[in-house]
Amino acid sequence: IHSTITSVLRSCPTATELFKSVAERGQWSHMFTQAFQLYNQGHIEQAFMIYLYLAEVGYEVAQSNVAYIIDQMPIDISNIYKKQQERYKKALIYWHRAAIQGFHYARIKLGDYYF
């Protein structure tokens, strides 16, 4: 309704928020569960790849998880981003994306990066 002219005033921000809410209720939850289980079992690289996919789809939780994993990246998966500077640039991108979506901890991490 908010994206068309029927019965209510047009509101792009409201329409966007409602479309986002519907999209996030899709069949993605099993991927989050799988990534979480893999991470807890120590399969960090596999979990990272799933979270990375979900982050690119636009999920704030996945964006912050990707940033966290990059931030805390163990040596054994450092082949994803070989240079430390590259790692921090990528983490900053995902912290920024999560912060834009309202995740307060991501805002704190952005402050840490810029400090």
N, C-alpha and C positions, 0 to 999 in steps of 0.2 A: 504494500500500500504506500509506503514512504518513498518508493522509487518511481511511482507513477502518480498521476494526478487524481486518482479516485479517492474521494471522501475525506482526505486529510491534506494538510499543507505538505509540500515536498520538503524533504529533509535528507540531504545526502549523508550527513554524519549518522543520523538515526538508521537510515537504510543500510549503510555500510556495517554498522554495529550489529544489526539484526541478521544480515547475510553472513557475517563472520560467525555469529553465534550458531546459526544453523549448520554452516560448513564444519565447525569444530565438533559437532555432534555426529559426524559421519563415522565411517567404519575405521577410524584411526586408533581407537583405544587399544585394540589388540596389539598394535605395533608398539605403543608405549609400554604395555605390559611385557612384551617380549624383550624390548630394549632394557627395561629395568631388571628383568630376570638375568639377562646376559651380563649386565654390569655387575650385579651382585655375585654372579658365579665367576667373575674375574675375566670374562670375555669382553674386555673394554673396547677393543677395536671394533668388534661386531656391533656392540651397543652404540658406539660412536657413529657408525655408518647409518644406523636406523635413525638415531636422533638427528643426524645431519640432514637426512631426507625430510624428516618432519619439520625441522627448522626452516628448510627452504620452502616448505609448503606454507609456513607462517605461524607455527605454533610457538607461543612465547615460552612455554615450559621446555620444549625441545631446544629452542634458541639458548636459553640459559644453561641447559644441560650440556650442550655442545661447547659453549664458552667455558663452563666449569671443567669439562674433561680436557679441553685444550690447555687451560690454565694449569691444571694439576697433572698434565700428561706424563705418565710413567715412561721410563727409558725404552721399554720394550715396544711401545707403539709410536715412538718418536719418528718413525719413518714416514708418517703421514705428513708432518711438517718438519722437515729436516733442520731448518735454521730457527733458532730461538726467536729472532726478530719476526720472522714470518708467523710463528705461532702466536705471538702477542698481537700482531696486526689482525689475524683471523679472530682471536678471542675478543678483541675490541669490537669488531664488527658485530658479533653475535650478542655481546653484552649490550651494545647500542640498540640493536633490534629489540631485545627483550625489554630494555628500559623504555623505549618508545611505546610499547604495549602496556606499560604501567607496572612492571616488576621493580619494586623499590630496591631490592638487593642489587639488581643490575645497575641502578643509578649510583649506588655506593661504589661498585666495582669500576664504573666509568670514572668516578672521582679519583679512585686509586690509580687508575691508568694515567690520567692526566696530571696527577701530582708527581 
